C-alpha cells in the first residue's frame, strides 16, 4: 500500500458530511475538481471504493462508513488539540520553573511570582533559588534570572535591567572617608560568592581610577548573610542596590564615598535555546521588566 496523505481525510469527511462534492467544496472554500481529485487519490491509496456517486447524491460504501467514523474522531481530536494550542499561545498556563540567585530571588522575584500567579491563575510557579548556576536543559528550567556579568553561552538572553554595586555600612561604624585608599584600613565583610571579594575598582568621572584591596574581618558566602552582618555593624560591604534600597531609604545603611562608583552589573533573563518561547515565559519576563521600571530608584543616604 502506498503511503497515505492524511490531509485527504479532510476532503473525504467533508464530502460524506455534505453528501455532495459541490457542497463540500463550498464548505472548504476550494473547487469541486480539487475535492474530487483528492478523494479519488485516497481511494487509490487505500485500494478500495469509499463513495458511491449518483447524479443526486454521494453515499459512503461500507468501507467508507467505517473510515468516516474513524477519521471524524481523528479530525475532532486534531481540532481540539489545535484549539488548545492556540489557547496556550494566547494565555499563559502550566508550570513555570524559574531559577535565580538567592538575593535577587528573595527580594524581587518572590513578590513578582506572587503577582504573576494572581494574574494568570492557570499558571503555577516554581521558584528555585541557588547562587550556583543551574543547567537549564537538564533541570527542565523554563527561565533563569542571572545577575552580574554573563559568560559566553549558547543560551538565549534578554537584558531586564541593571544594578549598581554600593559600598555601604551601618551608621554607627562609619568613619570619615575622603578617598578609596583610606578603605584598606577599615573592617570589611567579604562575599565569598564573588570571584574577587576583596579587590574593588573605584571610579570617579572618566579620569580617576583607584584599585583597592580590602582587609576582611569577616567572610560570608551568601549575599543576604553579608547584608545581615553589615546591618549588625560588622563592617563595610559591597552590596547590590536592589537588595539594600529599603535599608538606605530608612537610614539603616549609608553609602560610603558616594561620589565614587563601582562597576555596574546587568540583570538578564536567560532561556534554553528554542525557536519559540512559551507564553508563560514571555508574560513573566514582561512583568519583571515592568516591575524593574517601577522600582523606586531612591538615592542612597550619604555618610557624613
N, C-alpha and C positions, 0 to 999 in steps of 0.2 A: 504494500500500500504506500502511495506517495505521502510525503509529509503534508499534513492538513493545515491550512491557513485558518486559524481560529477567528480571524476577523470576518470570515464568510458566514459564521454563525449568526452575526448581527443581521445580515441581509436575509438569511433563511428565516429567522424568527420573525422578522418584520413582515414577510410575505404570509407566513402562517397566521399571524395575528390579524392581518388585514384581509386575508383571503383573496388577495389581489396583488399582482406585481405593480400595477399602476398606483394603487393607494399606498403600498409600501414605499415606492419611490418618492411619492409626495411627502410622506412622513419623514423619510431620511434626507430629503432635500437634494436628491440626485435623479438621474434619468432612469427610466424603466429599463433601458438597454443594459446599464451597468448592473442593476439588480439581477436581471435575468442571467447575465453572464457570470456573475459571482455564484449564484445558486447552481447553475449548470456545472461550474467548475467544482463546487463542493460535491455534487453527485458523482462526478468523475473520480474525485479523490477517494470517496467512500465506496465507489463501485456499486452503487445502488440508487434506485429511484426514490426520491424523497417527497415529490409532489405529483399529484395528478392534475393536469391542466385541462380545463374545459373553456368553452367560449364565454361562460358566465362567471365561473368561479374556480379558485385553486384550492384543492384539498390535499392534506398530507396523506401519504401512504402510511402503512403500519410502521415501517421503519422511520418515516418522517415524524409520526406522532411520538415515538419513543425518543428520537433525537430532540424534538422540540421540548419535551418535558424536561430533559436533562439540560439543554442549553439555556432554557428560560431561567432555570435555577442558577446556572453559572453566570448569566448576564446580570441577574439581580444581585448576586454576591459581588460581582465586579463593580456595579453601580454603587452599592453600599460602601465598598472599600474606597472607591474614588471620592464619594461624598465625605467619608470620614477623614480621608487625607486632606481634602480641601478645607474641612473644618479645622483640622490640626494646623494647617498652614496659616489660617486666619486667626486662630485663638490659641494662645499658649496652653499646653496641657501636658500631663505626665510628670515624671520625676526629673527634677533639675539638680544635678550634683555639681557643687561649686567648691573648688579648693582655694585657699587663701592663707596668708600668713596670720599668725595669732593676733598681732596688734591691730592690723587693719580689719581683720575679720571681726574682732570683738568690738572695736569702737565705731565701725562704719557698716560693715556688711550685715551684721546680725539684725540691725534695725531695718535695713533695706530689704532683706529677705522676708522679714515680717510684713512689711508693706506690700511686697510682691505677692505673698501668699493671700493677703486680703484682696488684692486687686484681681488676681487670677486664681479663683478657688479650685479650678480644675488642675492646678499645678501643686506639686509637693516639692519642697526644697530641702536638700540635704547639704549642710554647710560643713566642710571638712577643713579644720584649721590645723596647720602644721607649718613650722618655719623651714622645714626641708622641702625641696622640690618633689612633686609627685608626678609619676609617669601618667599622663592624661589618658593615653590609649589603654594601657594595661589596667589602670584603675577605673576605667569607664567614667571618666570625669568629663562633663559637658563644657565646663568653663573654669579657667583658673585666673585669679587676680594676682598679679605679681607686682611687687612694689620695689622700686630701685632701678637697677640697670640690667637690661636683658642680655643674655648670652645669645650668640648666633644659634638659630634653631629652625627646623623645618616647620614649626608650628606657625599658625596664623595669629596675628596680633592686632589689637586696636588700642590706641592710646586713649585712656579715660581722662587723665589729667596729670597733674604734677604735685609734688610736695616739697616743702623746704625742710632742711635739717637745721635745727636751732640748738645752740649751746645754752643750757638753762641750769638753774639751781633754785633751791628753796631760798626765800628771802633772808632767813636767819644765818645762812652760811656764805652769803655773798660778800666779797671784798671788792674794793675799788680796783678795777682792771682797766688799764689805759691802752694796752697793746697785746696782741696774741702771744708774744713771747713771755708775757707775765703769767701765762696759764700753766706753764710747766711745773711751777711750784705749788699749785693748788690741788686739793684732793679731787680725783676724777673716778667716775664709775664707768668701767669699760663694758661694752656689749660684746660678749664673745661670739654672738651670732654673726657679727660683721667680719669681713675679710681682714681688715686692718683697724682694729678697735681703738688703737692708741694714736695713730698718725692722722692728723687733720690738716686740710689745706684751707686757710682763711683768705678771703679776697675782699678788697676794698676798691670799688670802681673798676676801671680797666687796667690799672697800673700796678697797684700794690698786691703782692702775694706773700704769704707767710706760712711756712710749714711748721707745725708744732707737734712735738712728741709728748703726749700727756703721761703723767705718773699716776697709775691707777692705785686706788686704795681698796677697791672692790671690783670684782669681775663677776658678771652675771650673764647667763646665756639666753635669756629671753627679754625682748624689749619691754613688755608690760612690767616685768620684775625690775628692770632698770628704772622705769618710771616710779615704781613704788619706793625704791631705795632713794631716789632723788627727792621725792616728796618728804621722805623721813629725815632729810638733811644729811645724807651720806656723802654729798659732794656734787661737783658739776657733772653734767652728762650731755651727750648729743642725742636729741630725740626728734622724731618727725612731727611736723606741725599738726597733722590730723589727730595725733594721739594726745597732744597737750593743749589744744586750743582752749578748752574749758578751764584748765588749770591756770593758764596765762591770764585769761579774762578775769578769773576770780582772785588773782594775786597769790595763788599757792605756789607758783613758779614765776621767776623773772628771767628775761633774756639777758645773757652776758655778751658784751661787745656787740650791740645791735647794729652798729654801723658797718660791721664786717659780716660777710656772708660765707656760708659753706656750700659745697656743690648741691644743686637741687637734683631730685630724682623723679622718675616717671611712675605713674600708676597705669598698668596695662592689663587689658583683658586678653587672655591667651586661649586659643581654641585648637582642638585637634584639626589636622588638615582635612578639609571636606569641601565639596563644591557648594553645598547649601547648608546654612545654619538653621536649626530648628527655631520656630517662633519663640519658644520659651527662652532660648539663649538671647536672641535679638531683643526681646522685650526686657529681659533683666539688665542687659548692658545699657539700653536706653534709659531705664530707670536709674541705674547707677550714675550715668553721666549727668542726668538732670539733678540728682542729689548732690553730686560734686559741685555743680554750678551754684546750687542754693546754699552750700556750706558757708557759714559765716567766716569771712576772712579774718577779722579782728586782729589788729596789730598787736604784737607781743608787748607785754609790760617791760619796761626797761629797768635795768639795775641802776641804782643811784651811785 
